[in-house]
Amino acid sequence: MRKMSFDITAKKLFGARYERLTRTLFLDVVVFWGLHISGFQIHISPFVLFLMASAFSAGVMWQALSSEDNRENLKNAFMLPFEGRSLIFPYVTALGAYTLLTKTAGLLAVAWAVSRWSWVEILESVLCALAAIVVVSCLYPLRLGRTDAYAFYVRPEGRRQTAKVHRHHSLWRYLFRYLIAHKNYLLNTAAMWGVACVLPVLLGQMEARFVLPIGFAILSLNTPLCILLSCDPALERVVRFLPGQGRAFCLPYCLFIFVCNLAASIIFLCSWQIGIGGVIPLHVITAISFALLSAIGSVLLEWYCPIRGWKTESDLWHHPRKYVVPAAMLLLAGLVSMF
């Protein structure tokens, strides 16, 4: 029974023959070996390595447990006969293996490749990741005051909202409601504002003409806001089905991302002016340009190349396509700083 319960979740996450897991581990090995033979080395203290492994694993595990898709899959397992907590262990084990082998493994592969570690430290980083997964698995059901299998299925109370009826549709209203219903998006935006505040402290020793474009590019990494069509296939079908909805959706959506990017860039400029000074109108124009180009690129990618075939929200949030625009912005920042 437990093996069957494990297979229900594991095969959904890794593929019917675990081919997805094999492909992911192969790519991790390629990334590790490529970075290792390149000779690129940085110093990472063991404390930072352990903290990265623990925090990243905890975040991904919580996302996996909170995934609507995983909860729906768990509901299918409830059709099988089970007693008490017998479903908890195989379900959590499958999600834990998914977190460690497909997400944390990639992070650790990069960290191990660019710095020198002993076998003891490598083992300790893996144990830290496992400990974080176990802790999150224990804490997650307790937020509902219960510890049986149904605690992993109950939908969060925060999602049960009664929407006010309006006579006229508004994409802006939808976007704000979406952010309120998905607190992690708001948290990510707040984190980017925090990064904007501390960037001058980290990069203040360099010249503004080099640092500011790079800072604007880094602040375009608020990628969760750029996948609203990918994360809601029903919305995408509606938008593409109705005539004229491409422009009606893309223009406000582009403006929304632009405002969010520009807000972070303005905080960055204000922090730079307070701590270092020397902000000129050209820097403001550069900030507006980077925010606008990032918004346009994000919307075009989302419209023409939406992310499909993802299994959990974590797959969606960590999909490589999300980082195409920020990478392009970093390249542009390098060119701008040269001239």
N, C-alpha and C positions, 0 to 999 in steps of 0.2 A: 504493500500500500504506500509506504513512504517513498519507495523508488518510483512508483507511478506518479506520485505527487511532485517529486523532484523533476521528473522528465517533462511534465506538463509545462513548467516554467522554464526549465533549462533549454528545451528544444525551441521554445518560442524566442528566447534570447540569443541562442548560439546557432540556430539552424537545426534542421531535422537530423543531420549527420554531424553536427558540431563543426560544420565547415566554416562558419563565420568566426568561431574562436580560433581555428587553425590559421585562417587568413590574418587575423588581427595579431596573433603572436608572431607570425612570420614578419609582418611589417615592423613590429617592435624590435625584432632582432636586426632587421635591415637598418633601422634608424640608429640603433645602438652601435652597430659595427661601422656605419658611415661616419658618425660623429667621433668614434674612438680613433679611427685611422686618420681622420683629418688633422689630429694634433691639437685641436681647440680645447683649452683647459681653463677652467675658472675654479676659484676656491669656494667651496660650500661647506660650512661647518656641519658637524653631525647633528647639532640641535636643529638647524634649519631643515636638513634632510628629513629628520624624524617628524618635524612639525608639518612639512609639506605633505608627507605620506599620510599622516593622520588626518589633517584637515581636509585634504582632497578626497580621501576615501570616505570620510564621514559625510561630506557634502554629496558625493555621488550616490552613496547608499541611501541617504535620506530622500534624494530625488527619485531613486528607483522605487522605494517604498511608497512614495507619494504619487507615483505615476498612475494616471487614470487607466491607462492600458493594462498595467499590471494588476490593478484591482479588478478589472473586468475579467482578466484571465484567472484570477483567484476565485472569482465567483463560479467559474466552470468547475473548479476543483471541489467546490462545496456540494456538487451533485454526487460525488463519490462518498461512500460511507467512511466516516472518520469519527474518532473519539477525542473530545476535549482539545488538547493542544497538539495532537499528532500531525496536523498540517503545518504547524509553525516552523518546525526545524527544516523540513525539505524546502519549503518556500523561501525562508531566509537564507538557507545555504545556497540555493540557486542564485539569488540576487547578490549574495556576498561574493560568489565565484565570478559572477558577471562584473561586479565592481572591481575586484582585484585583478582579474585576468585581462579585461578589455579596456579598463580606464587607468587604474593606478599603475599597471605594468608599463604603459606608455610613458607616464611621468617619470617613473623610476628608471626606465631605460635611458631617458635623456640625462637625468641627474647622474646616474652611474657612469655614463659615457664621457661626460665633460669634467669629471673630477675623480681623484684617486681615492678608492675606498678599500678597507680591509673586508675580509669575508664576514667578520663579526658585525661590522657596521651595516653591510648589505642585509644580513639576516635580521638585524634589529630594525631596519627600515621596513622590512616585510612584516615583522611582528607588530610594529606600530600601526601599519595599515590594517592588519587583521583585528587588532584590539579596537580600533576606531569603528570598524564594521560591526563588531560584536556589541559595543556600547550603544551605537545608534539603533541596532536591532532590538535592544532591551528598552531603550527610552521611547522609541516611536509609538508602540501601543499604549504606553502609560499616559500619553497626552489625552487619551479618552477614558482613562481610569479603569482599563480592563486589560487582561493578558491572554485572552483566548484568540483563536484564529480569526474571528470576526473583527477583532480590533484592527487588523491589517486591511480590512475591506471598507469599513465605514468611511463615508466621504467626510472631509473636513467641514465643520460647521460654518466656517467662514465663506464657503461657496454657496450656501443657501441664502440667496438674496432675492428680494422681490423688486423687479424692475418697474420703474415708473413709466407709464405709457405717455409717449409724446406724439403729437400730430405729424411732425416732420422728422424725417430721418437725419441723423448727423453722425458722420464717421468719427468726428472728434469725441462725441459722447460715447461711442462704442469703444474707442481707444482708451479713454480714461476709465471706463467701467472695467475694461479688460485688465488694466494695470491694478485697479483696486482689488479685483478678484484673484490676481496672481501677485502676491506680495513679494515673491522672489525677484520679479522684474523691477519693482520699486527699490528693493534692497540693492540690486546690481547698479541701478542708477545712482543711488546714494553713495555706493562704494566708488563709482567713477568720480563723483564730486569730491570725495575724500582724497582720491589720487590726485585730482587737479590742485588741491590745496598743498600737498606735500611735494609735488614735482619740482617746484622752485628750490626747495631745500636740497633735493637729491641732485639736481642738475644745474644749480645756480652758479657753479664755478666756471661754466662754459659760456661762450658768447651767446647773446640772445638770438642772433641771426641763425645760429646752428640749432639751438635748443628749442625755441618756440615752435617751429614747424614740426619737429619730432614730437613735442608735447601734444600738439593738435592731432597728430596722427594716432598717438597712443589713446587719446580720449575718444577716438572713433570706435573703440573696442566694445562699446555697449551693444554687443551683438544680439542679446535677447529681444530687443525692440525691433530687430530687422528680420524676424522670421515669423511674423504674425500669420501669413498665409500658409507657411509650411506647417505650423503647429496646429492649425485649424482647417483640416481638409474640407469640412462642410462650408466654411466661409469662402474658401477658394472656389468651390464649385458654384456657389451662388454668384460670386463676383464675376466669374468667367461666363456664366450662363446668360445673365441679363445684359441687354444691349447698352453700350455706352458706359458700362461700369468700370472699364479699364481706367479711363481718365478720371471718372468720379471717385475712384478709390485711390489711384496712385498719386494724384496731386496732393490731396490732404495728408496722405500717409507720408509722402516725401517731406511735406512741411512739418509734420509732427516730429520725424526723426531729426530734421534740421534744427528745430527748436531745442530738442534734447541735447544734441551735440553742441550747439552754440552755447547753451547754458553752462556746460562743463568747461568749454573754452574760455568763456567770460570769467568764470571762477578762477581758472588757471592764470589769466592775465591779471586779474585783481590781486591774486596771491603773489604773482611775480612783481607787480608794482609796489606792493607793501613791503616785501622782503628785499627786493633788489633795485627796483625802479628802472626807468628808461623805456617804458612802453610808449610807442609812437603810433600814430594813425595807421601806418603801414602794417603793424602787427595786428591791429583790429581787422583790417581788410583781409589779411592772411587767415585769421581765425574764421571769418565768415566764409571765405572761399573753401577752406578745408571742411567745415561743417556742411556746406551745401554739396560739394562734390561727394562726400561720404554718403549723404542722404540719397542723392541721385543714384549712385552706384548700388547702394543697398536695395533700393526699391526696384531697380532694373533687374538685379539678380533674383530678387524674390518673385518678380513677375514672370521672367523668362526661364529661370532655373530654380524652381522651388525644390526644397528637399523632400524627397518621398522615400518610402520604404523603410522608415525608421521604426524601431521596435519599442523604444521607451523615450520619454522626454529627454533623458540624459543623452541618448544618441543624437537627438536633435540639437541640444544645446552645445554639444562638443563636436558637431560635424565640421570637417575641414572647410567646407564651402563658406561657412560663416566668416572665415578669416581672410577671404580673398580681398575684400575691400580694405580692411585695416592694413594688410600687407602692401596693397597698392598705394595707400596713403603714406606708408613709411618710405616707400621708394620715391614718391613724389616729394616728401619732406627732405630726403637726401639731395634731390635735384635743386629744390628751392634754396636750401642752405648753401649750396655751391655758388649760386648766382645772387 
